[in-house]
Amino acid sequence: MRRKKDWFKDRGYPHFSNKTPISIRKNIEIYTSNPIKVAKHSFLPLLFKEIRQRRYKESSFNGNLKKSHKKQKNAKLISNTKVRNIMYATHIDAHIYSYYAQKKITPKYECYLSSNELLSNSISAYRQIKTGDGLKFKNNVHFAKDAFKEIRKRENCVSLVLDIENFFPTLNHKLLKLAWAKILEKKSLPKDHFNLFKAITRFSYVKLDDLKTKKGHFDEKELSILRKSGKNTFFEKIKDLIESDIIIHKNQKRNEKKELIGIPQGLPISALLANIYMLAFDQAVINELTLKYDVFYRRYSDDIILLCKENQINFVESFIKDQIEKIELKVSLEKTERTLFKLHNNRLQSFRIINTDELKENVPLNYLGFEFYGYQTLLKSKNLASFYREMKQTAKRKHKRVESIKEKHLLDDAPLFKRKLYRLYSFKGVKSRNLPTKRTTFLNGKALTTSFDRKFRGNYLRYAYNASDELKAPEIKRQVRNHWKILQNTINKYDFSNVTNVSKK
């Protein structure tokens, strides 16, 4: 059986405070478990990083639906690229967030949910929910399976998939504070919890790109000097950051009432607080839609799916919109998907509802990384395309590196080391294993190298094969059956000395 998550994690990234290795875990636990210490703790600025995800999706252009990397908004063409703003805390701050999330708040939250089975079953993200055999915890494959199973059971129904607009950046601080105190069964937050609340809502941050002061790169010479002195940090002291030219930003996002809103996405406690924030909404849906009208409801973070009858669509959508507005959030109308499922030609089939008079046949329900057609389930085409794109980009980077080595050392031949490429992008990386690796630290200016095993949990194909088995969808394995051929063709495009290019023979 899989173990529960450990609150302590030896994070390797450099920040504004030093790393906290496993050897000092006891000292860290003594500190993080002391409410008096936590109540007085000074949280340091976060590091801000943008993750950009290229998207090729269906968008409306002057009323016509087309697939493109761009979309039309306010008569202008803008990129479809999804930008996620991720922030991460210093090592000691992250330990405090993680300890409070897993040891102090989650038990209270789970206890609250356990009193209402329907409510507990409806909230799936960021929780450890055991599978039926009790051997492991559920993931998005299991949650998707539950929804698809319910659709097959109902046969004639409509799925409504809604997305909350700017979820983490628009959470109302007052409502969050009240929901947090309610879970703790307190009228107001205790001093230690209130200090966390202040750190999460009145946060400051530094953009990671601003630290790249050497022509868009980090000052590796300065970082090396700090590492040799035993500090895996960007500055020797936090005072050096304050006195530098680096801008320390503060959360300035406000609502229409000029109140500060939003919490950072990426902290060990953020996901749990988002679930707590949505609790009043979850309860309203269960009480008013599930119990009274037999509407199936599941929420995975800010992704909401509801199954209802065709004549309930407007009522359900209106109710959801009203309840979301009560907690000062908005539903992203352009992302709302309405899919009708009904028996057609002796099989369950999906139809996209364009408007009251128009249906588009065989357009799937997109949910948690899968495309469900009623009669078959496939991996989301966007995710599969991303896998192959990453494969090709990795091969291209390796080729550039090989060419650089050849030029630097005046070599005629330079081989491609295939093992890692195969492990990441072929059936050879399906099995989990321990990989031998090394870690170098500095003590009193001397380098100490230690060997250890790093757990490799398998690649995307492992996920695809497991999803195929769990969902009883052999068509998923057929989707990826050509991966080896595509990988070999990609490698053959480049001039590696140990690769026989069949096309050039």
Phi, psi and omega per residue, in radians:
M1 nan 2.449 3.129
R2 -1.211 2.451 3.123
R3 -1.365 2.724 3.058
K4 -1.214 2.731 -3.126
K5 -1.058 2.455 3.079
D6 -1.623 2.343 -3.125
W7 -1.175 -0.455 -3.089
F8 -1.584 2.269 3.123
K9 -2.422 2.231 3.127
D10 -1.416 1.609 -3.084
R11 -1.410 2.395 -3.027
G12 -1.707 -0.161 -3.032
Y13 -1.291 2.603 3.050
P14 -1.340 2.560 -3.127
H15 -2.582 -2.645 -3.141
F16 -1.686 -0.065 3.003
S17 -2.314 2.796 -3.006
N18 -1.285 2.873 3.103
K19 -1.157 2.777 3.112
T20 -2.160 1.568 -3.083
P21 -1.144 2.889 -3.096
I22 -1.053 -0.420 -3.107
S23 -1.125 -0.401 -3.133
I24 -1.911 0.392 -3.120
R25 -0.988 -0.768 -3.102
K26 -1.048 -0.735 3.126
N27 -1.126 -0.703 3.119
I28 -1.120 -0.727 -3.119
E29 -1.160 -0.672 3.096
I30 -1.039 -0.701 -3.119
Y31 -1.260 -0.875 -3.049
T32 -1.207 -0.421 -3.125
S33 -1.568 0.002 -3.131
N34 -1.687 1.830 -3.096
P35 -0.999 -0.592 -3.132
I36 -1.167 -0.757 3.111
K37 -1.110 -0.790 -3.093
V38 -1.153 -0.640 -3.139
A39 -1.106 -0.454 -3.116
K40 -1.820 -0.005 -3.051
H41 -1.163 2.392 3.083
S42 -1.709 1.975 -3.128
F43 -1.431 2.357 -3.107
L44 -1.530 2.881 3.136
P45 -1.037 2.648 3.099
L46 -1.512 2.869 2.990
L47 -1.777 2.312 -3.054
F48 -1.839 2.289 -3.135
K49 -2.430 2.384 3.099
E50 -1.667 2.251 3.021
I51 -1.932 2.056 -3.085
R52 -1.848 2.223 -3.132
Q53 -2.046 1.970 -3.141
R54 -1.178 2.352 -3.092
R55 -2.304 2.363 3.068
Y56 -2.023 1.732 -2.989
K57 -2.390 2.903 -3.124
E58 -1.303 2.215 3.135
S59 -2.398 2.787 -3.123
S60 -1.598 2.221 3.075
F61 -2.142 1.813 -3.096
N62 0.930 0.717 3.098
G63 1.564 -0.170 3.136
N64 -1.777 2.317 3.138
L65 -1.492 2.185 3.105
K66 -2.451 2.648 3.055
K67 -1.556 2.271 -3.070
S68 -2.779 2.875 3.030
H69 -1.469 -0.065 3.138
K70 -2.153 2.883 3.064
K71 -2.446 2.784 -3.108
Q72 -1.726 2.186 3.121
K73 -2.480 2.164 -3.113
N74 0.932 0.789 3.097
A75 1.133 0.279 3.106
K76 -2.165 2.605 3.083
L77 -1.572 2.157 3.104
I78 -2.231 2.820 -3.077
S79 -1.252 2.556 3.051
N80 -1.477 -0.029 -3.078
T81 -0.993 2.259 3.114
K82 -1.545 2.192 -3.122
V83 -1.951 2.120 3.087
R84 -1.960 2.221 3.114
N85 -1.632 1.893 -3.113
I86 -1.843 2.376 3.087
M87 -2.206 2.450 3.120
Y88 -2.326 2.573 -2.960
A89 -1.627 2.899 3.020
T90 -1.094 2.881 -3.006
H91 -1.078 -0.829 -3.119
I92 -1.198 -0.668 3.108
D93 -1.110 -0.731 3.137
A94 -1.107 -0.642 3.097
H95 -1.111 -0.698 3.124
I96 -1.126 -0.829 3.113
Y97 -1.020 -0.783 -3.093
S98 -1.164 -0.738 -3.133
Y99 -1.101 -0.800 -3.116
Y100 -1.193 -0.630 3.134
A101 -1.133 -0.852 -3.013
Q102 -1.520 -0.567 -3.045
K103 -1.683 -0.521 -3.009
K104 -1.967 -0.643 -3.039
I105 -1.712 -0.772 -3.117
T106 -0.996 -0.791 3.106
P107 -0.997 -0.668 3.110
K108 -1.179 -0.738 -3.130
Y109 -1.127 -0.796 -3.137
E110 -1.155 -0.625 3.090
C111 -1.110 -0.705 3.121
Y112 -1.107 -0.770 -3.109
L113 -1.220 -0.550 -3.065
S114 -1.107 -0.336 3.140
S115 -1.380 -0.163 -3.131
N116 -2.422 1.756 -3.053
E117 -1.088 -0.706 3.133
L118 -1.086 -0.742 3.126
L119 -1.137 -0.790 -3.124
S120 -1.081 -0.738 -3.132
N121 -1.183 -0.386 -3.047
S122 -1.457 -0.326 -3.081
I123 -1.882 1.958 -2.978
S124 -1.916 -0.565 -3.014
A125 -1.325 2.583 3.006
Y126 1.077 0.514 3.098
R127 -2.283 2.710 3.063
Q128 -1.768 1.721 -3.111
I129 -1.939 2.141 -3.084
K130 -1.250 2.577 3.044
T131 -1.294 3.019 -3.084
G132 -1.023 -0.615 -3.135
D133 -1.446 -0.134 3.092
G134 1.261 0.204 -3.079
L135 -1.588 -0.366 -3.126
K136 -2.633 3.129 -3.139
F137 -1.820 2.600 -3.122
K138 -1.207 2.613 3.032
N139 -2.258 -2.951 -3.051
N140 -1.092 -0.460 3.107
V141 -1.114 -0.781 3.134
H142 -1.153 -0.676 -3.133
F143 -1.203 -0.672 3.060
A144 -1.128 -0.707 -3.141
K145 -1.045 -0.727 3.125
D146 -1.055 -0.742 -3.130
A147 -1.194 -0.762 -3.122
F148 -1.161 -0.635 3.103
K149 -1.115 -0.699 3.126
E150 -1.152 -0.660 3.113
I151 -1.125 -0.765 3.118
R152 -1.090 -0.637 -3.130
K153 -1.179 -0.722 -3.107
R154 -1.410 -0.503 -3.122
E155 1.123 -1.281 -3.141
N156 -1.623 1.776 -3.122
C157 -2.788 2.990 3.110
V158 -2.112 2.327 3.039
S159 -1.761 2.298 3.070
L160 -1.988 2.054 3.108
V161 -1.937 2.055 -3.084
L162 -2.106 2.634 -3.123
D163 -2.218 2.352 3.129
I164 -1.452 2.300 -3.066
E165 -1.297 2.238 3.088
N166 0.797 1.049 -2.960
F167 -1.006 -1.215 -3.075
F168 -1.080 -0.733 -3.099
P169 -1.220 -0.123 -3.084
T170 -2.084 0.185 3.128
L171 -1.132 2.292 -3.117
N172 -1.349 2.234 -3.045
H173 -1.154 -0.701 -3.114
K174 -1.136 -0.771 3.133
L175 -1.150 -0.658 3.105
L176 -1.103 -0.763 -3.133
K177 -1.082 -0.750 3.122
L178 -1.127 -0.761 -3.139
A179 -1.152 -0.673 3.118
W180 -1.086 -0.831 -3.141
A181 -1.130 -0.635 3.137
K182 -1.091 -0.733 3.127
I183 -1.119 -0.633 3.121
L184 -1.387 -0.077 -3.096
E185 1.061 0.748 3.111
K186 -2.181 2.693 3.066
K187 -1.303 -0.546 3.088
S188 -2.510 2.886 -3.096
L189 -1.284 2.360 3.016
P190 -1.051 2.832 -3.015
K191 -1.017 -0.703 -3.128
D192 -1.183 -0.750 3.103
H193 -1.159 -0.638 -3.136
F194 -1.163 -0.595 3.093
N195 -1.142 -0.678 3.051
L196 -1.117 -0.767 3.137
F197 -1.010 -0.781 3.131
K198 -1.110 -0.718 -3.123
A199 -1.140 -0.574 -3.080
I200 -1.454 -0.521 -3.085
T201 -1.713 -0.508 3.128
R202 -1.912 0.714 -3.001
F203 -1.267 2.709 3.004
S204 -2.125 2.769 -3.070
Y205 -2.679 2.776 3.066
V206 -2.103 2.328 3.106
K207 -1.278 2.258 -3.100
L208 -1.021 -0.645 3.140
D209 -1.120 -0.481 3.134
D210 -1.217 -0.341 3.130
L211 -1.472 -0.154 3.112
K212 -1.525 1.431 -2.970
T213 -1.580 -0.104 -3.124
K214 -1.888 1.447 3.118
K215 0.899 0.843 3.102
G216 1.436 0.179 3.122
H217 -2.247 2.821 3.081
F218 -1.227 2.676 3.062
D219 -1.372 1.521 -3.029
E220 -1.106 -0.539 3.130
K221 -1.126 -0.786 3.130
E222 -1.172 -0.723 3.125
L223 -1.118 -0.638 3.120
S224 -1.137 -0.702 3.101
I225 -1.084 -0.729 3.128
L226 -1.163 -0.705 3.134
R227 -1.119 -0.686 -3.134
K228 -1.168 -0.415 3.081
S229 -1.553 0.093 3.075
G230 1.576 0.278 -3.105
K231 -2.098 2.055 3.087
N232 -1.661 1.130 -3.033
T233 -2.322 2.914 3.084
F234 -1.476 -0.431 3.112
F235 -2.388 2.648 3.134
E236 -1.158 -0.704 3.106
K237 -2.352 2.700 3.111
I238 -1.105 -0.450 3.107
K239 -1.075 -0.592 -3.141
D240 -1.160 -0.599 3.072
L241 -1.153 -0.800 -3.105
I242 -1.085 -0.649 -3.102
E243 -1.499 -0.101 -3.131
S244 -1.437 3.128 3.119
D245 -1.505 -0.002 -3.125
I246 -1.201 2.282 -3.130
I247 -1.402 2.263 3.027
I248 -1.755 1.902 -3.096
H249 -1.463 2.725 3.052
K250 -2.122 2.667 3.104
N251 -1.076 2.029 -3.094
Q252 -2.038 0.067 -3.067
K253 -1.266 2.228 -3.093
R254 -2.281 2.737 3.089
N255 -1.591 -2.989 -3.109
E256 -1.124 -0.410 3.121
K257 -1.534 0.133 -3.141
K258 1.185 0.406 3.098
E259 -1.631 2.496 3.075
L260 -1.122 2.392 3.129
I261 -2.364 2.896 3.007
G262 1.631 2.569 3.020
I263 -2.256 2.729 -3.113
P264 -1.194 2.456 3.024
Q265 -1.648 2.246 3.132
G266 2.149 -0.246 3.102
L267 -1.335 2.676 -3.131
P268 -1.070 -0.265 -3.094
I269 -1.865 -0.204 -3.015
S270 -1.042 -0.823 -3.077
A271 -1.090 -0.752 3.129
L272 -1.093 -0.755 3.140
L273 -1.140 -0.617 3.090
A274 -1.109 -0.706 3.093
N275 -1.115 -0.748 3.131
I276 -1.105 -0.717 -3.140
Y277 -1.036 -0.657 -3.061
M278 -1.462 -0.009 -3.013
L279 -1.039 -0.750 -3.140
A280 -1.101 -0.678 3.097
F281 -1.148 -0.806 3.135
D282 -1.005 -0.780 -3.128
Q283 -1.132 -0.691 3.134
A284 -1.106 -0.726 3.137
V285 -1.144 -0.766 -3.141
I286 -1.093 -0.811 -3.072
N287 -1.215 -0.701 -3.006
E288 -1.705 -0.457 -3.123
L289 -1.891 -0.842 -3.079
T290 -1.228 -0.897 -3.080
L291 -1.256 -0.626 -3.068
K292 -1.570 -0.567 -3.027
Y293 -2.200 0.181 3.097
D294 1.007 0.666 3.093
V295 -1.513 2.201 3.109
F296 -1.354 2.313 -3.056
Y297 -2.377 2.282 3.014
R298 -2.444 2.473 3.086
R299 -2.261 2.129 3.067
Y300 -1.974 1.667 -3.014
S301 1.041 -1.990 -3.140
D302 -1.772 0.142 3.065
D303 -1.682 2.105 -3.071
I304 -2.026 2.317 3.032
I305 -2.187 2.362 3.091
L306 -2.281 2.465 3.046
L307 -2.029 2.184 -3.099
C308 -2.522 -3.141 3.067
K309 -1.404 2.795 -3.077
E310 -1.081 -0.610 -3.107
N311 -1.419 0.044 3.135
Q312 -1.820 -0.026 -3.009
I313 -0.957 -0.964 -3.070
N314 -1.096 -0.711 -3.137
F315 -1.109 -0.815 -3.112
V316 -1.136 -0.790 -3.140
E317 -1.086 -0.728 3.137
S318 -1.128 -0.711 3.131
F319 -1.113 -0.815 -3.132
I320 -1.062 -0.785 -3.133
K321 -1.049 -0.758 -3.136
D322 -1.142 -0.747 -3.109
Q323 -1.211 -0.636 3.100
I324 -1.134 -0.691 3.132
E325 -1.168 -0.504 3.116
K326 -1.117 -0.518 3.106
I327 -1.779 0.368 3.011
E328 1.024 0.750 3.012
L329 -2.163 3.010 -3.139
K330 -2.302 2.530 3.047
V331 -1.518 2.337 3.100
S332 -1.364 1.731 -3.034
L333 -1.102 -0.623 -3.098
E334 -1.219 -0.325 3.124
K335 -1.687 -0.080 -3.123
T336 -1.187 2.216 3.136
E337 -1.991 2.265 3.095
R338 -2.026 2.011 -3.073
T339 -2.167 2.183 3.110
L340 -1.651 2.311 3.051
F341 -1.997 2.287 3.089
K342 -2.741 2.806 3.100
L343 -1.254 2.238 -3.108
H344 -2.552 2.166 -3.074
N345 0.943 0.775 3.066
N346 1.133 0.451 3.045
R347 -2.636 2.698 3.110
L348 -1.292 2.240 -3.057
Q349 -2.387 2.679 -3.106
S350 -1.748 2.546 3.083
F351 -2.385 2.199 3.068
R352 -1.357 2.246 3.122
I353 -1.492 1.899 -3.140
I354 -1.437 -0.855 3.022
N355 -2.677 -3.001 -3.050
T356 -1.106 -0.390 -3.068
D357 -1.957 -0.057 -3.020
E358 -2.245 2.269 3.054
L359 -2.119 2.460 3.094
K360 -1.937 2.016 -3.005
E361 -1.249 2.511 3.020
N362 1.099 0.562 2.994
V363 -1.728 2.121 -2.963
P364 -1.361 2.867 2.926
L365 -1.420 2.158 3.078
N366 -1.670 2.040 -3.086
Y367 -2.626 2.157 3.051
L368 0.893 0.696 3.057
G369 1.576 0.166 -3.136
F370 -2.240 2.707 3.035
E371 -1.976 2.024 -3.081
F372 -1.886 2.072 -3.103
Y373 -1.755 -0.038 -3.056
G374 1.688 -0.928 -3.131
Y375 -1.712 -0.176 3.085
Q376 -2.713 2.771 3.116
T377 -2.218 2.277 -3.130
L378 -2.207 2.776 2.966
L379 -1.133 2.540 3.102
K380 -1.048 2.202 -3.053
S381 -0.999 -0.604 3.126
K382 -1.102 -0.718 -3.134
N383 -1.205 -0.681 3.118
L384 -1.155 -0.734 3.102
A385 -1.088 -0.653 3.123
S386 -1.122 -0.684 3.108
F387 -1.064 -0.834 -3.125
Y388 -1.219 -0.630 3.109
R389 -1.119 -0.735 3.115
E390 -1.135 -0.679 3.094
M391 -1.012 -0.834 -3.095
K392 -1.201 -0.654 3.124
Q393 -1.180 -0.631 3.114
T394 -1.142 -0.762 3.101
A395 -1.085 -0.686 3.135
K396 -1.131 -0.747 3.124
R397 -1.100 -0.707 3.127
K398 -1.103 -0.682 3.122
H399 -1.123 -0.753 3.108
K400 -1.042 -0.704 -3.134
R401 -1.153 -0.729 3.117
V402 -1.103 -0.770 3.125
E403 -1.101 -0.639 3.109
S404 -1.138 -0.697 3.123
I405 -1.162 -0.737 3.122
K406 -1.066 -0.729 -3.126
E407 -1.230 -0.697 -3.091
K408 -1.195 -0.715 -3.045
H409 -1.837 0.155 3.096
L410 0.963 0.870 -3.131
L411 -1.752 2.604 3.055
D412 -1.501 -0.609 -3.099
D413 -2.156 2.554 3.023
A414 -2.584 2.151 -3.040
P415 -1.440 2.802 3.000
L416 -1.677 2.228 3.054
F417 -1.499 1.821 -2.941
K418 -1.422 -0.371 -2.943
R419 -0.968 -0.828 -3.108
K420 -1.190 -0.668 3.125
L421 -1.075 -0.750 3.120
Y422 -1.183 -0.656 -3.121
R423 -1.129 -0.633 -3.074
L424 -1.480 -0.539 -2.940
Y425 -2.237 0.353 3.097
S426 -2.503 3.090 3.141
F427 -1.100 -0.290 -3.131
K428 -1.267 -0.189 3.117
G429 -1.900 0.339 -3.093
V430 -1.314 -0.644 -3.082
K431 -1.443 2.464 3.061
S432 -1.318 2.668 -3.109
R433 -2.863 2.934 3.037
N434 -1.690 2.253 -3.133
L435 -1.884 2.193 3.115
P436 -1.188 2.329 3.123
T437 -2.583 3.062 -3.106
K438 -2.303 2.664 3.096
R439 -2.296 2.301 3.138
T440 -1.941 2.200 3.060
T441 -2.166 2.885 -3.115
F442 -2.068 2.336 3.090
L443 -2.261 2.026 -3.095
N444 0.956 0.673 3.095
G445 1.450 -0.063 -3.135
K446 -1.816 2.395 -3.119
A447 -1.384 2.268 3.072
L448 -2.078 2.042 -3.109
T449 -1.859 2.174 3.119
T450 -2.102 2.551 3.112
S451 -1.717 2.504 3.091
F452 -2.732 2.930 3.138
D453 -1.757 2.291 3.087
R454 -1.827 2.319 -3.098
K455 -1.345 2.103 3.023
F456 -1.788 2.111 -2.984
R457 -1.690 0.162 -3.134
G458 1.766 2.877 -3.075
N459 -1.831 -2.933 -3.105
Y460 -1.100 -0.553 3.135
L461 -1.184 -0.584 3.047
R462 -1.055 -0.783 3.098
Y463 -1.050 -0.762 -3.129
A464 -1.109 -0.769 -3.133
Y465 -1.144 -0.745 3.120
N466 -1.120 -0.710 3.114
A467 -1.113 -0.702 3.122
S468 -1.051 -0.753 -3.140
D469 -1.228 -0.777 -3.084
E470 -1.163 -0.704 -3.103
L471 -1.532 -0.043 -3.074
K472 0.915 0.884 -3.096
A473 -2.208 1.450 -3.140
P474 -1.053 -0.353 3.130
E475 -1.105 -0.392 3.091
I476 -1.172 -0.725 3.104
K477 -1.145 -0.573 3.103
R478 -1.184 -0.506 3.118
Q479 -1.084 -0.586 -3.037
V480 -1.896 0.225 -3.051
R481 -1.169 -0.386 -3.111
N482 -1.652 0.188 -3.035
H483 -1.069 -0.662 -3.109
W484 -1.150 -0.741 3.122
K485 -1.105 -0.757 3.133
I486 -1.122 -0.694 3.129
L487 -1.132 -0.781 -3.139
Q488 -1.135 -0.716 3.100
N489 -1.100 -0.643 3.113
T490 -1.147 -0.780 3.133
I491 -1.116 -0.679 -3.087
N492 -1.193 -0.239 3.121
K493 -1.227 -0.359 -3.027
Y494 -1.956 2.771 -3.059
D495 -1.623 1.453 3.043
F496 -1.759 2.438 -3.050
S497 -1.191 -0.420 -3.116
N498 -1.837 0.338 3.105
V499 -2.085 2.163 3.097
T500 -1.462 1.950 -3.118
N501 -1.494 1.754 -3.079
V502 -1.075 -0.646 -3.077
S503 -1.156 -0.368 -3.100
K504 -1.676 -0.032 -3.140
K505 -1.298 nan nan
